[in-house]
Amino acid sequence: MSFIEVKDLKVHYPIRTGFWNRVTDHVFAVDGVSLSIEEGKTYGLVGESGSGKSTIGKSIIGLEKITSGQIIYNGQDVTKLLNKRTSEYSRNVQMIFQDSLSSFNPRKRIYDILAEPLRNFEKLTPDEEKRRIHELIDIIGFSEDALTKYPHQFSGGQRQRIGVARAIATRPKLVIADEPVSALDLSVQAQVLNYMKRIQEEYGVAYLFISHDLGVVKHMCDDLMIMYRGRFVEYGNKQDVYKDPRHIYTRRLLSAIPAIDPANAEKNKLQRLKVEQEYQKNNSEYFDENGKVYDLQPISSTHSVALSSVQKGGNA
């Protein structure tokens, strides 16, 4: 059963022009998306830069102002409580940021960075706080020496592990991970992802994993949401999206995954060209006359797709 429901979320940014700085149009960063999050599961939110995926994450945690829509937490509408630091919702929804260095206060040592969420949400004695912080650095594989250092003294991968530790300090129910490994090399990516998997197994935390890397998402996630132009174009479990992609944008993303297969290089190239030609030819199947993504329609109990018409059991 879901403990967080996002209903018809919209985030629109006004465009102001002219001498009087009047609002003449809007950027529809997020334009009516809905999702449900269950405990202990990992949800992948995938899309290109500018598709609105990070805006969704920041809206859920309260870092972006919501134009309209609702966020329901344990049956209660918390949309107006998102900015209250002391609420139960703020304690149970935490975030890992893409740029770990800018998300830390450069004047604070690691001990105080990890202690900050504990001091905000929990009334611990100094001994209890120290014990919890030592548990956190043990989870991410650091020694006690790290606690007296500053953020700039760590590599990008190490800082991201500290970001993971800070996010789970209050033992939240949901961690929103906004492209947590996109700036890291492959070996360090694997380390951070494995730590996140281990933490999920230990604490039962749910992840909303925001990324443009379909390979990483396939490794981490149970359910996937493919986003384009501020809306979901496809929503399903991992098997649905990777084995039976229905929306042309999803197929474009999958065809763009690099394949280390010289023997089939020409075949893969032809497949990408075929998908691109279909996108150009059948655009009206996937977008309306204004270029807006259609509403999601269910094609099975686990799979929904945004098409002008849907035929179950086969392509539209």
C-alpha angles and dihedrals in degrees: 000000000000120000095188125045124183111200124197093328115195129182114180125177117208121236111215123199141164134039093299093049092234124175107255101164144350139238106230098213092164116013113185113323128164130191142159127218124206126198117270097011129116119226122195120213108194133182145117124279110290095023092117101251097125090046089059091053093048091047093053092052094042102252094116126052112245116227093200141334136074138269111204119197117187090338095311126110105237098170092115094042097058094103095049105105094198098054122113089238093058090050094050098045115062135165141223110207127218095231103051095183097056091044091063127073102245091211095058127084119233091256092061093042091056092041095053098081090044091053091047098050110016132054101220129164116241090257093049091048092050091048092051093049091051088052089053097051090045090056092054094043101250129139124233090259089074092067094071095049131091126240095255090061092069133074121247093261093048092049090051090053088052087051089054090050092050091049093055096040093104092041093244127195094227132032117190108209110197105199091312096176104030093103095047131088119251099263092049091045089058092051094051093045092049091051089051091050091049092050091050091052091048101043104022092233121166120229131210098199113198115196147134091214109096092188092060092043092052089054095048111030140078098189128027133208116194112205132197132163093358097307140084113260095180136012126183147109121293094266093050096052100040099038101033111024110176106177118077092228091056090050090049091053093048093047089053093060106113113246119202093213114117092179092063099033093114092046091052091048091052090049091054090049091049092052091048092050090050090051091054095042101043100034093133090061090064107028135032125238090279093051092253120146114248122243117275115263124193117243094173138359091275104026131071129173136186106235135137087242132006131208114194116232096019144045118290 
